[in-house]
Amino acid sequence: QEIAILYRNNSDAFSISKELRRAGVPHAVESTENLLLDEMTWKITLLLKSINNLSDNPSLSEALYLDFLGLSSYDVHKIISRANKDKKDIFDVIKNVEKIKDLSLDTIKVKEIQNLLERLANISKNRHFLDALEIIISESGLLSYVLKNGQEDFLKLEDFFNQAKEISGNALNYRLSDFVDHLALMEEHELVI
């Protein structure tokens, strides 16, 4: 005998699934909405990928444009262009921004972003993923950005966090790198969250 359980938000599916699993009830979660394709989720995952590996030039080059980080698009363009010209990692250019006088960047803001990314990367290596995720969301400016944009973005952020909890499960040593690897597998196999 089969039954169907309808839910309003994707995040509801995870708590229901958890209880069904706990009760030993075989089940499958089906959804036509892919949370990974949502703009808010894209921003979060892009930031997480960048923090996970500061040498990931493709991710970092996109993440620096994230509006809640507060860097000007022109400064980001100059940083990326310099990294390409000098054949260096983008983060190396950011770390040495004071030495690059010809770019005329907002060096104070760039150094703030460097310090933020280094701090969050360190936290992500030393703390459980969910603890690190809370800190990343708060300290990156994403939470303030979401709260200004209204309830829809907040609910998407909440959905993301609930799904991150479900994915990480009860693993004691689950880190950001584990989550990023999980996301990569999901994208590779075109799985829907």
Stockholm file with secondary structure:
# STOCKHOLM 1.0

chainA/1-193         QEIAILYRNNSDAFSISKELRRAGVPHAVESTENLLLDEMTWKITLLLKSINNLSDNPSLSEALYLDFLGLSSYDVHKIISRANKDKKDIFDVIKNVEKIKDLSLDTIKVKEIQNLLERLANISKNRHFLDALEIIISESGLLSYVLKNGQEDFLKLEDFFNQAKEISGNALNYRLSDFVDHLALMEEHELVI
#=GR chainA/1-193 SS CCCCCCCSSHHHHHHHHHHHHHTTCCCCCCCSCCGGGSHHHHHHHHHHHHHHCTTCHHHHHHHTTCGGGCCCHHHHHHHHHHHHHHTCCHHHHHHTGGGCGGGCCCHHHHHHHHHHHHHHHHHHHHSCHHHHHHHHHHHTSHHHHHHHHCHHHHHHHHHHHHHHHHHHTTCTTCCHHHHHHHHHHHHHTTCCC
#=GC SS_cons         CCCCCCCSSHHHHHHHHHHHHHTTCCCCCCCSCCGGGSHHHHHHHHHHHHHHCTTCHHHHHHHTTCGGGCCCHHHHHHHHHHHHHHTCCHHHHHHTGGGCGGGCCCHHHHHHHHHHHHHHHHHHHHSCHHHHHHHHHHHTSHHHHHHHHCHHHHHHHHHHHHHHHHHHTTCTTCCHHHHHHHHHHHHHTTCCC
//
